[in-house]
């Protein structure tokens, strides 16, 4: 519908007058008591009302309780246990510099092609570009039999290479 047709339609709608209510409906509505009574307005004091004491306490008590519980949990986790010496001796803690370096017996490096597909996109200038997309799974496995260590790391890798279109 064009704007001109819409304006004509609205003009015609404004000129149409509504029909009269049927007598039956008019009588039923007239018999109903539709008088609205104003709600009674209670006398209010000028002093502001305060929230109940319980709501006020809960507003401050809940966060404070949570904070105390978290603090106790942290303190309990840092507390010396029965296996550590309680007299002024500090426990022996091994640092990274003291640990001998890892000397693996066997190292395996592998890569596996999981998927490969081509995609076409259009550059902002309008020329098409083809992409070769490959998904690889890289894996490194190291083992040190003297310590009984076995380390495996798997990580996906995606390679996207733009490939030019060849026109003949």
VENRA-V612370 format. One record per pair of residues at least 24 apart in sequence whose ideal C-beta (glycine too) atoms are under 7 Angstrom apart, sorted by sequence separation. I is the first residue (numbers start at 1). J is the second residue. D is the distance in Angstrom with one decimal. If there is no record, write none. Layout:
i & j & d
I & J & D
I & J & D
This chain:
i & j & d
112 & 136 & 6.7
111 & 136 & 5.3
112 & 137 & 4.6
133 & 158 & 7.0
134 & 159 & 4.7
111 & 137 & 7.0
111 & 138 & 5.1
133 & 160 & 5.2
110 & 139 & 4.7
131 & 160 & 5.5
132 & 161 & 4.9
131 & 161 & 6.9
109 & 140 & 5.4
131 & 162 & 5.6
132 & 163 & 5.3
131 & 163 & 6.8
108 & 141 & 4.3
129 & 162 & 5.7
130 & 163 & 4.7
107 & 142 & 5.2
130 & 165 & 6.0
106 & 143 & 5.0
128 & 165 & 6.3
104 & 142 & 4.2
105 & 143 & 5.8
104 & 143 & 6.1
105 & 144 & 5.9
104 & 144 & 5.0
105 & 145 & 5.1
103 & 144 & 6.4
102 & 144 & 6.0
